[in-house]
Amino acid sequence: MDNNTLLTVFIAVTAAAVLLQAAILAGMFLAMKKTSAKVESLAEQVKTKVLPTAELAHSMIVELRPKIETVADNVSVSTTMLRTQLERVDATLTDIVDRTRLQVIRADEFVNNTMDKLEETREAVQRTVVSPVRQISGLMHGVTAGVEAFFSRKRQRNSVNAAQDEMFI
């Protein structure tokens, strides 16, 4: 093979490679052009649809920010006031419970002391009144029984004597 032939084959192969590269680049160009058109279409849609919404949201945020800050401040002040009031209520309820507990203790002591005094009084009445009354009552029963026995014997004697006199007559 000659140098000329070899050179011709080399040039033909190089030309084919260059044509193949040109075709690939043309295909890439067409694909990029389609993709670019789609991206531009999407960018236009974003500009027409999303950006106004974003601008509206931004303007709403700018408008509402002072109001939101005011609401947050009011909530903070309200919670502080509520906490203070709850602390006062807690202190008041604690005081009421403590006072009630003290009054219950005092009432219990009063009832216990009263019951003790009643028991002492009952025992004193038992010692000073009931026992002597029972003793006197027993003594009176004894005297009564003795008197009855005495008078019943006298009657029996009289009735026996009367019965003997009747039999005698």
C-alpha positions in Angstrom: 0.0 0.0 0.0 1.2 3.1 -1.0 1.5 6.3 0.9 -1.0 7.9 -1.2 -3.6 5.3 -0.6 -2.9 5.4 3.1 -3.2 9.1 3.1 -6.5 8.9 1.2 -7.9 6.4 3.7 -6.7 8.5 6.6 -8.3 11.6 5.1 -11.5 9.7 4.4 -11.7 8.3 7.9 -10.9 11.8 9.3 -13.6 13.3 7.1 -16.2 10.7 8.3 -15.2 11.4 11.9 -15.6 15.1 11.4 -19.0 14.6 9.7 -20.1 12.3 12.5 -19.1 15.0 15.1 -20.9 17.6 13.1 -24.1 15.5 13.1 -23.7 14.9 16.8 -23.2 18.6 17.5 -26.2 19.5 15.3 -28.4 17.0 17.2 -27.1 18.5 20.5 -27.9 21.9 19.2 -31.5 20.9 18.3 -32.0 19.2 21.7 -30.6 22.3 23.5 -32.8 24.5 21.4 -35.9 22.5 22.4 -34.8 22.4 26.0 -34.1 26.1 26.0 -37.6 26.8 24.5 -39.2 24.7 27.3 -37.1 26.4 30.0 -38.0 29.8 28.6 -41.7 28.8 28.6 -41.4 27.6 32.2 -39.6 30.8 33.1 -42.4 32.8 31.5 -45.0 30.9 33.5 -43.1 31.4 36.7 -42.9 35.1 36.0 -46.6 35.3 35.2 -48.0 32.9 37.8 -45.5 32.4 40.7 -43.9 35.7 41.0 -47.1 37.7 41.4 -48.1 35.2 44.1 -44.8 35.5 45.8 -44.9 39.3 45.5 -48.4 39.2 47.0 -47.2 36.9 49.8 -44.3 39.2 50.5 -46.5 42.3 50.6 -48.9 40.4 52.9 -46.0 39.5 55.2 -44.8 43.1 55.2 -48.3 44.3 56.0 -49.1 41.7 58.6 -45.7 41.7 60.3 -46.6 44.7 62.7 -49.9 43.1 63.4 -48.3 39.8 64.2 -45.8 41.5 66.4 -48.6 43.3 68.2 -50.5 40.1 68.7 -47.4 38.3 70.0 -46.7 41.2 72.4 -50.3 41.1 73.6 -50.2 37.4 74.1 -46.9 37.8 76.1 -48.5 40.5 78.3 -51.7 38.5 78.7 -49.7 35.4 79.8 -47.7 37.4 82.2 -50.9 38.9 83.7 -52.5 35.5 83.8 -49.5 34.0 85.6 -49.6 36.8 88.1 -53.3 36.3 88.8 -52.8 32.6 89.1 -50.1 33.1 91.6 -52.4 35.4 93.6 -55.2 32.8 93.4 -52.8 30.1 94.5 -51.6 32.2 97.5 -55.2 33.0 98.5 -56.3 29.3 98.2 -53.2 28.3 100.2 -54.1 30.8 102.9 -57.8 29.6 103.0 -56.7 26.0 103.2 -54.3 26.8 106.0 -56.9 28.8 107.9 -59.5 26.1 107.4 -57.0 23.4 108.7 -56.3 25.6 111.8 -60.1 26.0 112.4 -60.7 22.3 112.1 -57.9 21.6 114.6 -59.4 24.1 117.0 -62.9 22.7 116.6 -61.5 19.2 117.2 -59.7 20.3 120.3 -62.9 22.1 121.5 -65.0 19.0 120.9 -62.5 16.8 122.6 -62.3 19.2 125.6 -66.1 19.3 125.8 -66.3 15.6 125.7 -63.7 15.3 128.5 -65.6 17.8 130.6 -68.9 15.9 130.0 -67.2 12.7 131.1 -65.8 14.4 134.2 -69.2 15.8 135.0 -70.9 12.5 134.5 -68.4 10.8 136.8 -68.9 13.6 139.4 -72.7 13.3 139.2 -72.3 9.6 139.5 -70.1 10.0 142.6 -72.0 12.8 144.3 -75.6 12.2 143.3 -76.4 8.8 141.9 -74.4 6.7 144.4 -75.8 8.4 147.5 -79.3 8.3 146.0 -78.9 4.6 145.4 -77.6 4.1 148.9 -80.5 6.2 150.4 -82.9 4.3 148.1 -81.6 1.0 149.3 -81.8 2.2 153.0 -85.4 3.4 152.4 -86.3 0.0 150.8 -84.8 -1.7 153.8 -86.7 0.5 156.3 -89.8 0.1 154.3 -89.4 -3.7 154.3 -88.7 -3.6 158.0 -91.7 -1.5 158.7 -93.9 -3.6 156.5 -92.6 -6.7 158.2 -93.2 -5.2 161.6 -96.8 -4.2 160.8 -97.6 -7.4 158.9 -96.6 -9.4 162.0 -98.7 -7.3 164.2 -101.7 -7.8 161.9 -101.0 -11.5 161.8 -101.0 -11.6 165.6 -104.2 -9.6 165.8 -105.8 -11.8 163.1 -104.6 -15.0 164.9 -106.0 -13.6 168.3 -109.2 -12.6 166.6 -109.5 -16.0 165.0 -108.9 -17.7 168.4 -111.5 -15.4 170.0 -114.0 -16.4 167.4 -113.3 -20.0 167.9 -113.7 -19.5 171.6 -117.1 -17.9 171.3 
